[in-house]
Amino acid sequence: MLTTDQQKLIIFLVAWCGFTDREAMEFIKLFWGEKKMNDIQTLTDAEFDRRLQEKVVRDAAQLLSIPGIYEAVSEHYNNEILEEYEQED
């Protein structure tokens, strides 16, 4: 099981740095040490993605407080939000 800090780092690496899920997991192994990661060696990309999506839905309100996430999300949706706002008038 990943700690909260490890989960935040994976989200940052994937969303902000362009890592794949697998690359982020490899980085976590190097950063925290191989021994602590042995129990998740069998985690597939598909299973990780499924769990990540569940967590994002469950913790959506908190995601924007993770450093770098607000900037990435607001940049991505900037034009869409401005267009929707203009249409409200």
N, C-alpha and C positions, 0 to 999 in steps of 0.2 A: 504494500500500500504506500502511495506517495504522501509525503507530508504536504502541508499547505504551502510552504515555501517552494518545494519542488514543483507543485502544480502551477504556482504563479510563474516560476521560471520557465516552465515548458510553454505556457500560454504566451509569455513574452517572446521566447525564441521562435515560436511558430508564427505568431501574428505580426511581430515587429521586425524580426531579423530574417524571416524567410526560410527558417529551418523546416525540414520535413519532421513529422512526428518521430520517426526513427532516429533522425539526427539529434533531435532534442533529447530523446531518451539516452542516446550515447553520451551526450554532453553531461547529462545529469549523473551518469555512471562515473564519468571522469571527475566531475566536481565533488561528488559525495563519496566516491569510492565504490569499487566493484562489489565488495562484500555486502553492503547495504542494499544492493540492487538485485541480488540473486533470486529473490522470491518473485520478481516480475519478469524474469528472462523469457517466459513463455507468452507474455502479453503480445498479441498480434496488433498490427496497425488498425485493423477493422474494429477490434475490441476496444482499443484505446480511443479511437474516433467516436465510437458509440458512447463510451463513458464520458468523454469530453463534452459531447453534445448534450447529454443529460445534465452534466454539471453546469454548463453554460445556461441552459434553460432554468435550472433550479436557482442559480446564483446571478441571474442577469443584472439585477440592480447593483450588485457589488462589483461587477466586472469593470465598470468605468473608473473605479478608484484604483485599479492596478496601474502602476506607472507605465506610461506609454500606450496603454489601451485606449484611453479617451482620445488621444491625438490621432491614432490610427483609424478609429471608428468615425470620429467626426470628419476627418479628411475624406474617408470613403463615401459618406452620406451627405457631404456638404451641399452639392448641387441639388440633390433630390429634396433635401429639407427646404432649401431656398425656393425651389419651384412650388412645393406644396404650400409654403407660407404665402407666396404671391397669389396663388389660386384661391386662397381663403378670402381675399378682399373682394 
